Amino acid sequence: MHSFRLVAVTLFATASLLACDPGSVDDVANLDLPGGGSPATQNPAAATEDPAATAPQAVTSWAPDRGAGAIIDLGGGWYQTNHETFRAYTEGQGTEGYLDFVWDGRTPNDSGLGVEDVTIRLGPNDMNELTMGLWFNEGRLVVQQKYNPEDLGLRWWQAPPDGVWSQGYTYLGGTPVQIQQGRQYQLRYRINGNQLDVLLDGQSIWSGTIPSDSLQHMIGTDTNIRSDNAIVRYSYRMGV
């Protein structure tokens, strides 16, 4: 009889401990997430995403675009620009892109463009492109597109056959964003169909629709990291 009572008490105590683990909630809340913050402040969609779509590959092959600015290899997949007109590109795009970056201040020289930024640019040339840029000097995210339906894959210095030029950007939207110098952030985009979502440190900061006819000219080609008048360290990963 005594042994039966001892077994019953032991089983009850064990079940109580399993049901009320005092460390389980705190352990989850204190996880060091890549974007900072706790699970409660992360993008809710991240918990239901396809694991295959959240395994981005690091990009370790960059080339200067039009000879603008040297690409400084810092090692470990990180690069730096200290040129006032930095342009670096890599072949290929994904439906997602992850730009980890640190803004280290303004370049000594000025490009004359009046902006201090780091920008992800998707597009095969200067006449058809989609850009998502953080403008440090104005404290905002700027999403733009440049679309020329008559373009036949020409660069900006080549006149199209009909002589009609349309090189200006179309402003798609934006939002105020304050970036602190010397702190690491992650700028991320996701494309699903013609829906574009832009996130900063896991938080959605802008969503919008890209016209289908222009999207086909921009997506699936090159990825370009660009900055004007900003010293930036960056690392880039490309999703599927």
N, C-alpha and C positions, 0 to 999 in steps of 0.2 A: 504493500500500500504506500509506504514511504517513497519507494523508488518511482512509482507511478506519478506521485505528486511532484517529485524532483524533475522528471522528464517534462511534465506539463508546464512547470514554471520556466524551465530552460527554453522550451519552444516558444512560449509567450514573450520572453525577453528578446529572443532572437528576432521574432517577427516585428516587435516594436522598434528595434534598432534599424531594421531594413526599411521600415515604412517612414522613419523620421531621421534620415541621415542629416545631421546638422550642417555638414559641409557641402552638401550637394548643390544647394541654391547659390551659396556664396561663390563656390568654385566656378560656376557658369558665369555669374555676373562679373567676375574679375578676370575673365579671359583676356589676353592681350591680342586683340583682333588687328588684322593688317591695316584697316582704315582708322583705327583708334575708336574709343568709346566702348560701350557694352552692347550685347545683342539687342537690347531694347531700342537702341538708337541707330541700329544698322538698317539697311534697306530690307524691308520684309520679304521682297521677292527673292532675295539671295538664298533663303532657306528652301525654296522649292525649285531652284534652277537645276537643269540637267547637269550632272557632274561632268559630263564630257565637254559641256560648253563653258565650264569654269576652270579649265586647265590650260591657261594661256601659255604660250611659248615665248621665252625671252628672245628679243631681237638683238643680235650681236654683229650685224653687218650693216653699216651705214656709209653712205657716200655723200660728199658735199654736192649740193645742187647749185649749178652755175658758179661754182668756185667761191661761194659766199661763206666765209668763216671756217676756221679749222675745227675739226671734230677731235676733241681731246679725250682719249681713252683713259678712264680712271681705274679700270679693272673691276672685276666682279659684275660686269654688265652695266656699269655706270659710265656716262659720258658727260662732257662739259663743253659749253660754249661761252666765250667771253668776247664775241664779236658782235658789233652792232647790227649786222644783218646776217643772222645765222639761218642756214637752210640745210637740212640733212634728210635724205630719203632712203627708204628700203623698199624692195619689191614685195608686192603682195599686201593684202588687207584681210581682216577678219570681220566677223559680225560684232566683235568686241575688241576694244583696245584699252590698254592700261598704261597710263603715263605717270610714273612716280617721279617727282621732281622736287628740287629745292631752289628757291629763288634767292640769289646771293647779292642782289642789288643791281644798280645801273652800270652799264658799260661806260668806260671813259670817253669814247667817241659816240656821236649821235648819228643815226641813220637818216634823220630828217623826216621820218614818217609820223612822229608825234605819238607813238604808242610804245609801251614797255610791256612785253607780253611773252607767253609761251603758248603755242598753238599746235593742235593736231590737225593736219590737213589731209583729206582723202581726195584723190583725184589724179588723173593721168597727166595733166598739164595745167597751164595757167589760165585756160579758158573754161574749163569745167572742173569745179572742185567744191568740196564741202569742208568748212573749217569750224573748229570749236576752240576758242582761245580765251585765256584768262588775261585780262588787261590789268596789270598790277597798278599802273598809274591812275586808272579810273575806278578800280575796285569793282570789276564786273566781269561776268562771263558773256562772251559775244559769239553767237552762232550765225554763220553766214553761208551763202552759196554763191557760186559764180556759174552761170549756165549759158552756153551759146549753142543753140540747136543746129546752127549751120556749120559748126566746127567739124572738121574732118581729121581731128587728131593733131592739129597744128599748135605750135608753141605761140606764145604771145607776140613774138617778133615776126611771125609769118602771117601775112594778110590772107584771110579766107578768100576763096575764089570769087565770091560776089562783092568783095571789098567792104562788107558790112562788119563793123566791129562792135562788140558789146562786152567790155572787159570789167564793168563795174560789179561790185558785190551786191547781193540782195540780202538785207538784214532779216533773218528768220526769227530772232528773239534773243533774250538774254535775261540775266538776273544779277542783282548786286552780290558780290563775293569779295570778302576781305582776305587777302593772303598775307601772312606774316613772313618777313624776311628771315631766312635761316631755318625755317621749319619744313619738314617733309610732308608732302601732300600726294594724293593720288587723283588724277583726272581720268575719268573712264567714260567711254561711250558704248552704247549697245544699239544695234540695228535689228529690228524685227519687221520684215516686210519693208514698208516705207515709213515705219515709226522709228524715231530717233530719241533715245534717252541719254542724258548726260548726268553723270554722278560725280560728286566730290567727296572723297573719303567715305564712300559707300552710301551717301545720301543723295537722292535724286534732286537735282537743282534745276533741271529744265527738260521738258518733253515736247515733242512736236512732230509734225508730219512733213516728210520731204516729198515733193511732187515726183510721181513715178517716172515721168518722161525725162526728168533731169537726173534722177538717181541712177539710172542705167549708165549714164556717161561718167559717173564718179566712182562707183563702188566696184571693188574687185581688181583694182589696179595697184597704184603705189600708195605708200604711207609716207608722209612728210612731217617732220618735227621742225618747227620754225620759231624763231624769236627775233624781236627787234629791241635793241637797246637794253637787253637784260642779260645778266650773267646767270646761267641756269645749269644746274646738274640734273641729269635725267637718266631714267632707265625705262625701257618700253617693252611691254609684252603684248602679244597678239593672240586673240582668241580664235575660235574656229569660224 
